Amino acid sequence: MKNSGKALLAALRLIGLAAAAVLLLLAAAFLAKGVGAFVLHYLLWALVGLWALFAAFAFYFFRDPDPLVPTGSNLVVSPGHGKVDAVDTVNEPEFMGGQCQRISIFLSIISVHVQCAPLSGRVALFKHSPGRYLSALKAESAQFNENVLIGLEAAEPRGEKIGVRLIAGVIARRIVPWIKGNDTVQRGERISLIQFGSRVDVYLPRRAKIKVQPGAKVTGGETVIAAFD
């Protein structure tokens, strides 16, 4: 699938940086005066052990399972893996043009952090907004935190608008989009990565039928969260 493997590359980059830091620390220790061989021996194994733990965590955090994308018509799937903690009506003027429905999904530190396209269509809006890095535990964090708003014009139903907002959190400090304006995406296609805990908001027209409730656990690219008649 398109963009498959990019999360693994992100993990390998971090693991490589951690390995370089370990090597620099060891080099500094060997050059330092007055450090005995006994201390260096245990320092070596301690640093290697810490690096191995970090590598295991990075591979787990950046896991990227292939979604089982539903094949029905007029369906909207969850863009993120996590828990729905808000289903409400909000004002989203930048792409939806006013009042719309919102489904807000919280991604914990142990969630999969690759996001998928909720439906097939064209990227009509791509806007990055700098901001703060407050806790993403509350749905209101979208008002203040760094975020990327992706506006999709649906291929089915043709012309419908769906918004996806990727929101950074207190730990998640980097949003890595894999799409840009005017790109065409398919339902379930990988579109982005948010590193280390965050939130994803989905904006839907008023006529869309919501299929999830607060507290529901959703899987990116798989769980149907809304549908159009």
N, CA and C atoms as a LAMMPS dump frame, in Angstrom:
ITEM: TIMESTEP
0
ITEM: NUMBER OF ATOMS
687
ITEM: BOX BOUNDS ff ff ff
-5.0000000000000000e+02 5.0000000000000000e+02
-5.0000000000000000e+02 5.0000000000000000e+02
-5.0000000000000000e+02 5.0000000000000000e+02
ITEM: ATOMS id mol type element x y z
1 1 1 N 0.837 -1.199 0
2 1 2 C 0 0 0
3 1 3 C 0.872 1.249 0
4 2 1 N 0.313 2.345 -0.534
5 2 2 C 1.049 3.596 -0.601
6 2 3 C 1.459 4.066 0.787
7 3 1 N 2.711 4.562 0.904
8 3 2 C 3.294 5.081 2.151
9 3 3 C 3.574 3.996 3.179
10 4 1 N 3.416 2.729 2.813
11 4 2 C 3.764 1.638 3.73
12 4 3 C 5.269 1.646 3.978
13 5 1 N 5.663 1.46 5.216
14 5 2 C 7.078 1.421 5.566
15 5 3 C 7.662 2.732 6.023
16 6 1 N 6.935 3.841 5.839
17 6 2 C 7.483 5.137 6.242
18 6 3 C 7.576 5.27 7.758
19 7 1 N 6.642 4.664 8.48
20 7 2 C 6.722 4.691 9.947
21 7 3 C 7.944 3.929 10.427
22 8 1 N 8.25 2.797 9.774
23 8 2 C 9.446 2.025 10.136
24 8 3 C 10.706 2.839 9.894
25 9 1 N 10.751 3.586 8.784
26 9 2 C 11.912 4.438 8.522
27 9 3 C 12.074 5.499 9.6
28 10 1 N 10.955 6.049 10.084
29 10 2 C 11.021 7.034 11.17
30 10 3 C 11.61 6.4 12.423
31 11 1 N 11.21 5.154 12.711
32 11 2 C 11.755 4.446 13.871
33 11 3 C 13.251 4.212 13.707
34 12 1 N 13.662 3.788 12.514
35 12 2 C 15.087 3.51 12.276
36 12 3 C 15.922 4.78 12.396
37 13 1 N 15.383 5.917 11.955
38 13 2 C 16.123 7.176 12.111
39 13 3 C 16.364 7.495 13.58
40 14 1 N 15.322 7.351 14.405
41 14 2 C 15.48 7.623 15.834
42 14 3 C 16.439 6.639 16.488
43 15 1 N 16.346 5.367 16.118
44 15 2 C 17.253 4.356 16.676
45 15 3 C 18.696 4.663 16.27
46 16 1 N 18.894 5.082 15.022
47 16 2 C 20.236 5.447 14.578
48 16 3 C 20.793 6.645 15.335
49 17 1 N 19.947 7.646 15.583
50 17 2 C 20.393 8.808 16.364
51 17 3 C 20.756 8.408 17.784
52 18 1 N 19.954 7.51 18.374
53 18 2 C 20.256 7.039 19.727
54 18 3 C 21.571 6.271 19.752
55 19 1 N 21.831 5.455 18.724
56 19 2 C 23.084 4.705 18.65
57 19 3 C 24.275 5.652 18.531
58 20 1 N 24.107 6.703 17.728
59 20 2 C 25.185 7.689 17.592
60 20 3 C 25.47 8.378 18.921
61 21 1 N 24.405 8.688 19.682
62 21 2 C 24.596 9.316 20.996
63 21 3 C 25.337 8.387 21.943
64 22 1 N 25.003 7.092 21.913
65 22 2 C 25.693 6.112 22.759
66 22 3 C 27.179 6.055 22.397
67 23 1 N 27.489 6.01 21.117
68 23 2 C 28.885 5.949 20.687
69 23 3 C 29.653 7.199 21.104
70 24 1 N 29.022 8.362 21.015
71 24 2 C 29.69 9.596 21.442
72 24 3 C 29.969 9.584 22.941
73 25 1 N 29.002 9.096 23.724
74 25 2 C 29.213 9.018 25.166
75 25 3 C 30.348 8.055 25.51
76 26 1 N 30.394 6.929 24.816
77 26 2 C 31.473 5.966 25.066
78 26 3 C 32.827 6.545 24.662
79 27 1 N 32.871 7.243 23.532
80 27 2 C 34.123 7.857 23.098
81 27 3 C 34.593 8.888 24.114
82 28 1 N 33.655 9.68 24.635
83 28 2 C 34.015 10.677 25.644
84 28 3 C 34.528 10.012 26.911
85 29 1 N 33.908 8.876 27.273
86 29 2 C 34.343 8.169 28.487
87 29 3 C 35.753 7.614 28.328
88 30 1 N 36.071 7.05 27.167
89 30 2 C 37.407 6.496 26.939
90 30 3 C 38.469 7.584 26.93
91 31 1 N 38.099 8.768 26.49
92 31 2 C 39.055 9.865 26.444
93 31 3 C 39.226 10.555 27.791
94 32 1 N 38.219 10.382 28.665
95 32 2 C 38.288 11.056 29.964
96 32 3 C 39.403 10.464 30.826
97 33 1 N 40.064 11.308 31.544
98 33 2 C 41.142 10.855 32.425
99 33 3 C 40.575 10.354 33.751
100 34 1 N 41.207 9.369 34.285
101 34 2 C 40.846 8.895 35.621
102 34 3 C 39.69 7.915 35.643
103 35 1 N 39.219 7.449 34.501
104 35 2 C 38.14 6.478 34.465
105 35 3 C 38.742 5.095 34.305
106 36 1 N 38.525 4.245 35.244
107 36 2 C 39.119 2.917 35.228
108 36 3 C 38.435 1.985 34.248
109 37 1 N 39.117 0.901 33.929
110 37 2 C 38.568 -0.088 32.999
111 37 3 C 37.309 -0.73 33.553
112 38 1 N 37.252 -0.888 34.887
113 38 2 C 36.074 -1.51 35.513
114 38 3 C 34.83 -0.652 35.283
115 39 1 N 34.984 0.662 35.485
116 39 2 C 33.859 1.579 35.29
117 39 3 C 33.437 1.603 33.823
118 40 1 N 34.432 1.634 32.92
119 40 2 C 34.128 1.669 31.497
120 40 3 C 33.383 0.415 31.05
121 41 1 N 33.76 -0.724 31.633
122 41 2 C 33.109 -1.973 31.266
123 41 3 C 31.613 -1.923 31.58
124 42 1 N 31.278 -1.492 32.785
125 42 2 C 29.858 -1.448 33.167
126 42 3 C 29.121 -0.293 32.507
127 43 1 N 29.835 0.806 32.227
128 43 2 C 29.221 1.907 31.495
129 43 3 C 28.834 1.456 30.091
130 44 1 N 29.71 0.689 29.453
131 44 2 C 29.442 0.186 28.115
132 44 3 C 28.146 -0.631 28.088
133 45 1 N 28.024 -1.577 29.02
134 45 2 C 26.848 -2.449 29.019
135 45 3 C 25.58 -1.701 29.427
136 46 1 N 25.737 -0.715 30.302
137 46 2 C 24.568 0.076 30.702
138 46 3 C 24.029 0.88 29.521
139 47 1 N 24.937 1.5 28.745
140 47 2 C 24.507 2.296 27.604
141 47 3 C 23.916 1.421 26.499
142 48 1 N 24.545 0.265 26.272
143 48 2 C 24.01 -0.65 25.258
144 48 3 C 22.627 -1.148 25.666
145 49 1 N 22.45 -1.439 26.968
146 49 2 C 21.152 -1.885 27.458
147 49 3 C 20.08 -0.82 27.29
148 50 1 N 20.428 0.437 27.61
149 50 2 C 19.463 1.533 27.429
150 50 3 C 19.109 1.717 25.963
151 51 1 N 20.109 1.609 25.095
152 51 2 C 19.842 1.736 23.659
153 51 3 C 18.921 0.619 23.162
154 52 1 N 19.15 -0.597 23.643
155 52 2 C 18.312 -1.729 23.231
156 52 3 C 16.864 -1.524 23.676
157 53 1 N 16.667 -1.007 24.896
158 53 2 C 15.306 -0.728 25.366
159 53 3 C 14.642 0.351 24.51
160 54 1 N 15.401 1.38 24.185
161 54 2 C 14.855 2.446 23.347
162 54 3 C 14.499 1.919 21.964
163 55 1 N 15.357 1.067 21.397
164 55 2 C 15.089 0.504 20.076
165 55 3 C 13.817 -0.336 20.092
166 56 1 N 13.645 -1.145 21.142
167 56 2 C 12.434 -1.969 21.244
168 56 3 C 11.19 -1.092 21.338
169 57 1 N 11.268 -0.009 22.125
170 57 2 C 10.134 0.901 22.245
171 57 3 C 9.835 1.579 20.916
172 58 1 N 10.881 1.994 20.193
173 58 2 C 10.682 2.694 18.918
174 58 3 C 9.996 1.78 17.899
175 59 1 N 10.427 0.523 17.832
176 59 2 C 9.791 -0.408 16.896
177 59 3 C 8.323 -0.632 17.266
178 60 1 N 8.043 -0.686 18.579
179 60 2 C 6.655 -0.866 19.016
180 60 3 C 5.83 0.38 18.714
181 61 1 N 6.372 1.541 19.036
182 61 2 C 5.626 2.785 18.848
183 61 3 C 5.316 3.028 17.375
184 62 1 N 6.264 2.743 16.485
185 62 2 C 6.091 3.037 15.069
186 62 3 C 5.524 1.844 14.29
187 63 1 N 4.89 0.918 14.988
188 63 2 C 4.261 -0.198 14.277
189 63 3 C 3.184 0.35 13.331
190 64 1 N 2.975 -0.363 12.235
191 64 2 C 2.101 0.157 11.176
192 64 3 C 1.365 -0.997 10.504
193 65 1 N 0.348 -1.553 11.159
194 65 2 C -0.377 -2.683 10.569
195 65 3 C -1.182 -2.258 9.35
196 66 1 N -1.323 -3.183 8.392
197 66 2 C -2.158 -2.91 7.219
198 66 3 C -3.629 -2.928 7.631
199 67 1 N -4.373 -1.866 7.327
200 67 2 C -5.791 -1.846 7.699
201 67 3 C -6.626 -2.746 6.798
202 68 1 N -7.689 -3.329 7.362
203 68 2 C -8.673 -4.088 6.594
204 68 3 C -9.773 -3.107 6.202
205 69 1 N -9.591 -2.433 5.079
206 69 2 C -10.459 -1.332 4.67
207 69 3 C -11.815 -1.871 4.214
208 70 1 N -12.924 -1.39 4.787
209 70 2 C -14.248 -1.845 4.35
210 70 3 C -14.528 -1.41 2.913
211 71 1 N -15.34 -2.204 2.212
212 71 2 C -15.562 -1.973 0.782
213 71 3 C -16.931 -1.37 0.459
214 72 1 N -17.754 -1.097 1.456
215 72 2 C -19.081 -0.542 1.191
216 72 3 C -19.011 0.863 0.611
217 73 1 N -20.12 1.327 0.084
218 73 2 C -20.181 2.669 -0.51
219 73 3 C -20.592 3.708 0.528
220 74 1 N -20.156 4.957 0.29
221 74 2 C -20.551 6.117 1.105
222 74 3 C -20.151 5.991 2.576
223 75 1 N -19.051 5.301 2.84
224 75 2 C -18.591 5.093 4.217
225 75 3 C -17.428 6.028 4.538
226 76 1 N -17.348 6.423 5.803
227 76 2 C -16.221 7.2 6.322
228 76 3 C -15.561 6.369 7.415
229 77 1 N -14.28 6.082 7.249
230 77 2 C -13.578 5.285 8.252
231 77 3 C -12.748 6.188 9.153
232 78 1 N -12.41 5.664 10.293
233 78 2 C -11.607 6.442 11.24
234 78 3 C -10.217 6.705 10.668
235 79 1 N -9.742 7.951 10.727
236 79 2 C -8.379 8.222 10.281
237 79 3 C -7.323 7.814 11.301
238 80 1 N -7.726 7.695 12.575
239 80 2 C -6.756 7.407 13.626
240 80 3 C -7.113 6.192 14.445
241 81 1 N -6.09 5.641 15.128
242 81 2 C -6.265 4.56 16.078
243 81 3 C -6.363 5.18 17.48
244 82 1 N -7.4 4.851 18.21
245 82 2 C -7.509 5.408 19.559
246 82 3 C -8.908 5.272 20.105
247 83 1 N -9.31 6.236 20.926
248 83 2 C -10.618 6.211 21.575
249 83 3 C -11.382 7.491 21.265
250 84 1 N -12.625 7.334 20.847
251 84 2 C -13.495 8.485 20.623
252 84 3 C -13.875 9.071 21.983
253 85 1 N -13.566 10.335 22.198
254 85 2 C -13.947 10.939 23.478
255 85 3 C -14.825 12.174 23.306
256 86 1 N -15.206 12.475 22.058
257 86 2 C -16.151 13.573 21.837
258 86 3 C -16.85 13.381 20.497
259 87 1 N -18.179 13.507 20.523
260 87 2 C -18.999 13.568 19.31
261 87 3 C -19.927 14.754 19.509
262 88 1 N -19.693 15.82 18.754
263 88 2 C -20.442 17.037 19.016
264 88 3 C -20.598 17.868 17.745
265 89 1 N -21.12 19.072 17.893
266 89 2 C -21.271 20.018 16.793
267 89 3 C -20.388 21.223 17.079
268 90 1 N -19.584 21.609 16.107
269 90 2 C -18.657 22.722 16.279
270 90 3 C -18.718 23.633 15.06
271 91 1 N -18.065 24.765 15.17
272 91 2 C -17.93 25.688 14.051
273 91 3 C -16.536 25.522 13.454
274 92 1 N -16.474 25.129 12.175
275 92 2 C -15.184 24.971 11.497
276 92 3 C -15.246 25.793 10.21
277 93 1 N -14.782 27.048 10.257
278 93 2 C -14.966 27.959 9.116
279 93 3 C -13.953 27.777 7.992
280 94 1 N -12.775 27.204 8.28
281 94 2 C -11.696 27.2 7.293
282 94 3 C -11.982 26.296 6.095
283 95 1 N -12.627 25.161 6.332
284 95 2 C -12.918 24.257 5.224
285 95 3 C -14.389 23.863 5.169
286 96 1 N -14.983 23.57 6.313
287 96 2 C -16.38 23.14 6.325
288 96 3 C -17.338 24.319 6.138
289 97 1 N -16.857 25.539 6.426
290 97 2 C -17.661 26.726 6.176
291 97 3 C -18.7 27.039 7.232
292 98 1 N -18.528 26.503 8.447
293 98 2 C -19.475 26.808 9.517
294 98 3 C -19.76 25.611 10.395
295 99 1 N -21.008 25.489 10.822
296 99 2 C -21.39 24.417 11.735
297 99 3 C -21.273 23.043 11.063
298 100 1 N -20.717 22.1 11.802
299 100 2 C -20.551 20.739 11.301
300 100 3 C -20.446 19.788 12.491
301 101 1 N -20.505 18.517 12.196
302 101 2 C -20.321 17.509 13.241
303 101 3 C -18.834 17.218 13.399
304 102 1 N -18.461 16.893 14.639
305 102 2 C -17.06 16.55 14.901
306 102 3 C -16.98 15.242 15.672
307 103 1 N -16.044 14.398 15.268
308 103 2 C -15.67 13.205 16.03
309 103 3 C -14.214 13.402 16.43
310 104 1 N -13.941 13.43 17.724
311 104 2 C -12.59 13.663 18.212
312 104 3 C -12.024 12.368 18.789
313 105 1 N -10.827 12 18.346
314 105 2 C -10.203 10.725 18.704
315 105 3 C -8.888 10.997 19.419
316 106 1 N -8.754 10.458 20.621
317 106 2 C -7.513 10.618 21.386
318 106 3 C -6.594 9.437 21.14
319 107 1 N -5.331 9.736 20.812
320 107 2 C -4.312 8.714 20.608
321 107 3 C -3.394 8.712 21.826
322 108 1 N -3.38 7.622 22.563
323 108 2 C -2.506 7.53 23.728
324 108 3 C -1.079 7.211 23.284
325 109 1 N -0.155 7.199 24.212
326 109 2 C 1.251 6.927 23.907
327 109 3 C 1.44 5.529 23.354
328 110 1 N 0.495 4.602 23.631
329 110 2 C 0.651 3.219 23.15
330 110 3 C -0.193 2.933 21.911
331 111 1 N -0.891 3.941 21.385
332 111 2 C -1.692 3.747 20.181
333 111 3 C -0.8 3.7 18.943
334 112 1 N -1.32 3.105 17.861
335 112 2 C -0.678 3.243 16.552
336 112 3 C -0.798 4.705 16.132
337 113 1 N 0.278 5.279 15.623
338 113 2 C 0.277 6.718 15.341
339 113 3 C 0.356 7.059 13.863
340 114 1 N 0.037 6.098 13.013
341 114 2 C -0.12 6.351 11.581
342 114 3 C -1.591 6.662 11.321
343 115 1 N -1.849 7.71 10.514
344 115 2 C -3.23 8.078 10.193
345 115 3 C -3.561 7.673 8.753
346 116 1 N -4.844 7.382 8.53
347 116 2 C -5.315 6.913 7.226
348 116 3 C -6.397 7.847 6.677
349 117 1 N -6.534 7.869 5.368
350 117 2 C -7.577 8.683 4.733
351 117 3 C -8.955 8.133 5.098
352 118 1 N -9.876 8.984 5.557
353 118 2 C -11.201 8.495 5.948
354 118 3 C -12.08 8.102 4.766
355 119 1 N -11.77 8.621 3.582
356 119 2 C -12.515 8.276 2.37
357 119 3 C -11.653 8.597 1.158
358 120 1 N -12.14 8.201 -0.008
359 120 2 C -11.426 8.498 -1.246
360 120 3 C -11.807 9.894 -1.72
361 121 1 N -10.824 10.623 -2.249
362 121 2 C -11.106 11.962 -2.723
363 121 3 C -9.849 12.754 -3.009
364 122 1 N -10.008 14.07 -3.078
365 122 2 C -8.903 14.981 -3.395
366 122 3 C -8.603 15.881 -2.205
367 123 1 N -7.309 16.117 -1.964
368 123 2 C -6.903 17.027 -0.895
369 123 3 C -7.117 18.457 -1.386
370 124 1 N -8.23 19.06 -0.963
371 124 2 C -8.591 20.411 -1.416
372 124 3 C -7.97 21.494 -0.545
373 125 1 N -7.61 21.139 0.693
374 125 2 C -6.995 22.103 1.61
375 125 3 C -5.934 21.389 2.436
376 126 1 N -4.787 22.024 2.555
377 126 2 C -3.719 21.529 3.429
378 126 3 C -3.132 22.735 4.136
379 127 1 N -3.377 22.84 5.435
380 127 2 C -2.949 24.032 6.169
381 127 3 C -2.291 23.645 7.482
382 128 1 N -1.051 24.07 7.663
383 128 2 C -0.331 23.882 8.916
384 128 3 C -0.446 25.138 9.765
385 129 1 N -0.821 24.972 11.03
386 129 2 C -0.941 26.101 11.951
387 129 3 C -0.022 25.875 13.143
388 130 1 N 0.973 26.732 13.359
389 130 2 C 1.819 26.603 14.546
390 130 3 C 1.005 26.883 15.793
391 131 1 N 1.491 26.39 16.917
392 131 2 C 0.771 26.609 18.169
393 131 3 C 1.531 26.054 19.348
394 132 1 N 0.807 25.824 20.41
395 132 2 C 1.408 25.34 21.647
396 132 3 C 1.409 23.826 21.661
397 133 1 N 1.95 23.252 22.756
398 133 2 C 2.01 21.799 22.906
399 133 3 C 1.382 21.419 24.248
400 134 1 N 0.117 21.814 24.397
401 134 2 C -0.61 21.472 25.614
402 134 3 C -1.059 20.018 25.55
403 135 1 N -1.506 19.492 26.671
404 135 2 C -1.961 18.108 26.71
405 135 3 C -3.105 17.897 25.727
406 136 1 N -3.027 16.797 24.96
407 136 2 C -4.077 16.466 23.999
408 136 3 C -5.193 15.648 24.646
409 137 1 N -5.185 15.536 25.97
410 137 2 C -6.227 14.773 26.657
411 137 3 C -7.601 15.4 26.47
412 138 1 N -7.635 16.717 26.304
413 138 2 C -8.918 17.41 26.134
414 138 3 C -9.143 17.754 24.677
415 139 1 N -10.396 17.562 24.21
416 139 2 C -10.731 17.834 22.814
417 139 3 C -10.493 19.296 22.443
418 140 1 N -10.526 20.195 23.426
419 140 2 C -10.351 21.624 23.164
420 140 3 C -8.914 21.979 22.774
421 141 1 N -7.989 21.02 22.855
422 141 2 C -6.586 21.302 22.534
423 141 3 C -6.425 21.761 21.082
424 142 1 N -7.37 21.423 20.206
425 142 2 C -7.293 21.837 18.8
426 142 3 C -7.285 23.352 18.656
427 143 1 N -7.829 24.063 19.637
428 143 2 C -7.888 25.519 19.554
429 143 3 C -6.533 26.174 19.772
430 144 1 N -5.626 25.469 20.459
431 144 2 C -4.38 26.111 20.879
432 144 3 C -3.126 25.413 20.355
433 145 1 N -3.185 24.118 20.09
434 145 2 C -1.984 23.363 19.767
435 145 3 C -1.626 23.422 18.284
436 146 1 N -0.364 23.144 17.998
437 146 2 C 0.064 23.009 16.615
438 146 3 C -0.791 21.946 15.939
439 147 1 N -1.211 22.211 14.702
440 147 2 C -2.074 21.248 14.019
441 147 3 C -1.953 21.396 12.505
442 148 1 N -2.397 20.37 11.827
443 148 2 C -2.489 20.374 10.364
444 148 3 C -3.928 20.049 9.996
445 149 1 N -4.568 20.938 9.224
446 149 2 C -5.937 20.716 8.766
447 149 3 C -5.902 20.227 7.327
448 150 1 N -6.496 19.058 7.092
449 150 2 C -6.582 18.475 5.757
450 150 3 C -8.051 18.47 5.343
451 151 1 N -8.357 19.171 4.257
452 151 2 C -9.718 19.202 3.746
453 151 3 C -9.85 18.291 2.535
454 152 1 N -10.765 17.329 2.6
455 152 2 C -10.948 16.356 1.528
456 152 3 C -12.275 16.584 0.816
457 153 1 N -12.229 16.629 -0.502
458 153 2 C -13.434 16.629 -1.323
459 153 3 C -13.681 15.191 -1.749
460 154 1 N -14.773 14.622 -1.289
461 154 2 C -15.024 13.196 -1.455
462 154 3 C -15.329 12.831 -2.901
463 155 1 N -14.85 11.653 -3.3
464 155 2 C -15.238 11.092 -4.591
465 155 3 C -16.582 10.398 -4.478
466 156 1 N -16.924 9.968 -3.244
467 156 2 C -18.195 9.282 -2.992
468 156 3 C -18.619 9.525 -1.549
469 157 1 N -19.758 10.222 -1.357
470 157 2 C -20.584 10.922 -2.343
471 157 3 C -19.826 12.111 -2.941
472 158 1 N -19.91 12.267 -4.217
473 158 2 C -19.128 13.287 -4.914
474 158 3 C -19.449 14.688 -4.395
475 159 1 N -18.341 15.424 -4.079
476 159 2 C -18.488 16.809 -3.667
477 159 3 C -18.653 17.034 -2.177
478 160 1 N -18.911 15.977 -1.401
479 160 2 C -19.029 16.158 0.052
480 160 3 C -17.667 16.56 0.629
481 161 1 N -17.709 17.348 1.68
482 161 2 C -16.489 17.798 2.333
483 161 3 C -16.288 17.076 3.667
484 162 1 N -15.065 16.601 3.873
485 162 2 C -14.667 15.98 5.142
486 162 3 C -13.358 16.626 5.582
487 163 1 N -13.281 17.077 6.817
488 163 2 C -12.052 17.662 7.34
489 163 3 C -11.383 16.736 8.337
490 164 1 N -10.063 16.697 8.299
491 164 2 C -9.267 15.928 9.269
492 164 3 C -8.23 16.866 9.852
493 165 1 N -8.236 17.007 11.175
494 165 2 C -7.246 17.866 11.83
495 165 3 C -6.31 16.998 12.67
496 166 1 N -5.021 17.057 12.348
497 166 2 C -3.986 16.341 13.092
498 166 3 C -3.438 17.289 14.151
499 167 1 N -3.497 16.885 15.422
500 167 2 C -3.203 17.807 16.527
501 167 3 C -2.04 17.282 17.358
502 168 1 N -1.023 18.111 17.535
503 168 2 C 0.115 17.76 18.381
504 168 3 C -0.289 17.837 19.853
505 169 1 N 0.491 17.185 20.718
506 169 2 C 0.207 17.202 22.147
507 169 3 C 1.428 17.571 22.957
508 170 1 N 1.355 17.343 24.256
509 170 2 C 2.458 17.711 25.144
510 170 3 C 3.693 16.857 24.871
511 171 1 N 3.474 15.609 24.426
512 171 2 C 4.591 14.728 24.086
513 171 3 C 4.797 14.692 22.578
514 172 1 N 3.695 14.666 21.831
515 172 2 C 3.786 14.652 20.365
516 172 3 C 4.211 16.025 19.869
517 173 1 N 5.427 16.129 19.389
518 173 2 C 5.947 17.427 18.965
519 173 3 C 6.182 17.493 17.464
520 174 1 N 5.788 16.455 16.751
521 174 2 C 6.069 16.463 15.32
522 174 3 C 4.951 15.772 14.547
523 175 1 N 4.344 16.513 13.63
524 175 2 C 3.35 15.97 12.715
525 175 3 C 4.043 15.781 11.365
526 176 1 N 3.99 14.573 10.824
527 176 2 C 4.689 14.247 9.576
528 176 3 C 3.663 13.868 8.506
529 177 1 N 3.197 14.833 7.71
530 177 2 C 2.233 14.509 6.646
531 177 3 C 2.938 13.801 5.489
532 178 1 N 2.222 12.898 4.842
533 178 2 C 2.729 12.212 3.658
534 178 3 C 1.931 12.592 2.413
535 179 1 N 1.105 13.612 2.53
536 179 2 C 0.314 14.095 1.404
537 179 3 C 0.461 15.6 1.308
538 180 1 N -0.046 16.165 0.214
539 180 2 C -0.021 17.62 0.018
540 180 3 C -1.267 18.021 -0.757
541 181 1 N -1.441 19.324 -0.92
542 181 2 C -2.601 19.833 -1.622
543 181 3 C -2.74 19.271 -3.031
544 182 1 N -3.973 18.958 -3.422
545 182 2 C -4.336 18.422 -4.732
546 182 3 C -3.974 16.961 -4.937
547 183 1 N -3.393 16.306 -3.932
548 183 2 C -3.167 14.863 -4.026
549 183 3 C -4.514 14.131 -4.035
550 184 1 N -4.541 12.974 -4.679
551 184 2 C -5.7 12.095 -4.635
552 184 3 C -5.404 10.955 -3.669
553 185 1 N -6.34 10.67 -2.772
554 185 2 C -6.144 9.613 -1.785
555 185 3 C -7.269 8.591 -1.899
556 186 1 N -6.972 7.387 -1.444
557 186 2 C -7.955 6.323 -1.393
558 186 3 C -8.308 6.02 0.058
559 187 1 N -9.547 5.61 0.279
560 187 2 C -9.984 5.265 1.631
561 187 3 C -9.024 4.247 2.257
562 188 1 N -8.561 4.558 3.468
563 188 2 C -7.652 3.665 4.179
564 188 3 C -6.187 3.872 3.871
565 189 1 N -5.862 4.728 2.886
566 189 2 C -4.466 4.991 2.528
567 189 3 C -3.75 5.73 3.655
568 190 1 N -2.516 5.392 3.906
569 190 2 C -1.733 6.08 4.937
570 190 3 C -1.457 7.513 4.5
571 191 1 N -1.748 8.481 5.384
572 191 2 C -1.577 9.89 4.999
573 191 3 C -0.635 10.664 5.917
574 192 1 N -0.356 10.144 7.13
575 192 2 C 0.485 10.93 8.045
576 192 3 C 0.924 10.09 9.239
577 193 1 N 1.83 10.692 10.001
578 193 2 C 2.335 10.115 11.248
579 193 3 C 2.444 11.24 12.271
580 194 1 N 1.928 11.009 13.47
581 194 2 C 2.125 11.958 14.569
582 194 3 C 2.953 11.239 15.627
583 195 1 N 4.098 11.793 15.952
584 195 2 C 5.019 11.103 16.852
585 195 3 C 4.697 11.407 18.316
586 196 1 N 4.335 10.336 19.04
587 196 2 C 4.199 10.323 20.506
588 196 3 C 2.94 11.007 21.049
589 197 1 N 1.806 10.33 20.939
590 197 2 C 0.591 10.749 21.641
591 197 3 C -0.027 12.028 21.121
592 198 1 N -1.302 12.016 20.778
593 198 2 C -1.867 13.191 20.126
594 198 3 C -3.378 13.044 19.994
595 199 1 N -3.959 13.775 19.018
596 199 2 C -5.401 13.754 18.797
597 199 3 C -5.687 13.98 17.312
598 200 1 N -6.775 13.365 16.837
599 200 2 C -7.238 13.563 15.472
600 200 3 C -8.719 13.926 15.527
601 201 1 N -9.089 15.045 14.924
602 201 2 C -10.491 15.455 14.811
603 201 3 C -10.971 15.22 13.384
604 202 1 N -12.209 14.74 13.267
605 202 2 C -12.844 14.554 11.962
606 202 3 C -14.063 15.462 11.899
607 203 1 N -14.168 16.286 10.838
608 203 2 C -15.304 17.185 10.648
609 203 3 C -16.192 16.624 9.535
610 204 1 N -17.48 16.531 9.824
611 204 2 C -18.427 15.915 8.901
612 204 3 C -19.619 16.84 8.659
613 205 1 N -20.212 16.795 7.461
614 205 2 C -21.434 17.583 7.207
615 205 3 C -22.556 17.155 8.147
616 206 1 N -23.518 18.031 8.314
617 206 2 C -24.626 17.762 9.235
618 206 3 C -25.434 16.535 8.806
619 207 1 N -25.48 16.23 7.509
620 207 2 C -26.311 15.123 7.056
621 207 3 C -25.648 13.753 7.218
622 208 1 N -24.371 13.734 7.552
623 208 2 C -23.691 12.454 7.75
624 208 3 C -24.259 11.742 8.983
625 209 1 N -24.392 10.429 8.901
626 209 2 C -24.904 9.622 9.999
627 209 3 C -23.735 9.084 10.823
628 210 1 N -23.621 9.555 12.066
629 210 2 C -22.534 9.127 12.942
630 210 3 C -22.777 7.688 13.401
631 211 1 N -21.722 6.859 13.347
632 211 2 C -21.839 5.449 13.689
633 211 3 C -21.095 5.062 14.964
634 212 1 N -20.488 6.028 15.656
635 212 2 C -19.751 5.73 16.88
636 212 3 C -20.215 6.658 17.999
637 213 1 N -19.93 6.259 19.211
638 213 2 C -20.279 7.024 20.396
639 213 3 C -19.016 7.275 21.225
640 214 1 N -19.036 8.303 22.102
641 214 2 C -17.896 8.511 22.99
642 214 3 C -17.578 7.245 23.778
643 215 1 N -16.294 6.949 23.872
644 215 2 C -15.847 5.744 24.558
645 215 3 C -15.513 4.609 23.616
646 216 1 N -15.928 4.709 22.356
647 216 2 C -15.663 3.649 21.391
648 216 3 C -14.183 3.634 21.006
649 217 1 N -13.621 2.436 20.89
650 217 2 C -12.257 2.287 20.398
651 217 3 C -12.317 2.098 18.883
652 218 1 N -11.47 2.826 18.169
653 218 2 C -11.502 2.8 16.71
654 218 3 C -10.134 2.424 16.153
655 219 1 N -10.141 1.827 14.974
656 219 2 C -8.922 1.419 14.283
657 219 3 C -8.81 2.202 12.988
658 220 1 N -7.671 2.854 12.789
659 220 2 C -7.484 3.668 11.599
660 220 3 C -7.6 2.867 10.322
661 221 1 N -8.386 3.399 9.369
662 221 2 C -8.568 2.741 8.09
663 221 3 C -9.552 1.605 8.092
664 222 1 N -10.098 1.242 9.287
665 222 2 C -10.988 0.084 9.388
666 222 3 C -12.362 0.433 9.946
667 223 1 N -12.398 1.08 11.099
668 223 2 C -13.659 1.308 11.804
669 223 3 C -14.512 2.347 11.078
670 224 1 N -15.744 1.99 10.748
671 224 2 C -16.664 2.932 10.117
672 224 3 C -17.188 3.888 11.196
673 225 1 N -16.914 5.171 11.017
674 225 2 C -17.358 6.159 12.015
675 225 3 C -18.554 6.974 11.534
676 226 1 N -18.833 6.944 10.246
677 226 2 C -19.977 7.689 9.709
678 226 3 C -20.315 7.143 8.329
679 227 1 N -21.511 7.498 7.849
680 227 2 C -21.95 7.062 6.521
681 227 3 C -22.914 8.1 5.958
682 228 1 N -23.014 8.122 4.641
683 228 2 C -23.973 8.986 3.945
684 228 3 C -25.047 8.106 3.318
685 229 1 N -26.298 8.527 3.397
686 229 2 C -27.398 7.772 2.777
687 229 3 C -27.327 7.901 1.25
